[in-house]
Amino acid sequence: FGHERGAFTGALNRRIGYLEAAHEGTVFFDEIGSLPLETQGRLLRFLEARTLTRIGAGKPLKIRTRIIAATNRDIEGDCQNGQFLSDLYDRLCVLQVRTPPLRERCGDIPILIQHFMGQDNFNRLNRNALRTLECYSYPGNIRELRNLSRRLAIFYPEGRIQLRHMQRIAPEIVNKEDKCAVSAAK
């Protein structure tokens, strides 16, 4: 929301907040479900009035911006538990796009690995290593897959990338292979 110079100790200059900076543009709230209730209330007031007042300012500013929000939490459940303002949820939920977690889209994993690693590095993946990557549940979702793909390409820049290489970088993934073999046999 920003602040004015002198609004509090340490406020040496005016600071434009994200919403004001995005005037006539778009703001993306990643993990909106983690927003504290107090901030949720301020965001709700902004969405209702389309104005904001910087800390230390006396005059509200009219702001036009598009809001896009994402979360991996059950916001409807959080509303029922009092952890998320239901009015804010209603204001944000104009158009909802549900994306299943990566563990439910195993067929996307090779395409994403290829994107993150690049074609040349992807071609160096051993078949068993790729299969193991496909079977992992990725609790960190796509960010975890991206980081793992990049680590494999960086730490093993030459030759075939084998299952043993993955054991050194991400043992938690290789240890899940037995579970994968069981599910493949079914």
Secondary structure, DSSP 8 states (H G I E B T S, - for coil): -EE-TTSSTT--S-EE-HHHHTTTEEEEEETGGGS-HHHHHHHHHHHHHSEE--BT-SS-EE--EEEEEE-SS-HHHHHHTTSS-HHHHHHHTTS------GGG-GGGHHHHHHHHH-HHHHHTB-HHHHHHHHH---TTHHHHHHHHHHHHHHH--SS-B-HHHHHHH-HHHHTTHHHHHHHHH-
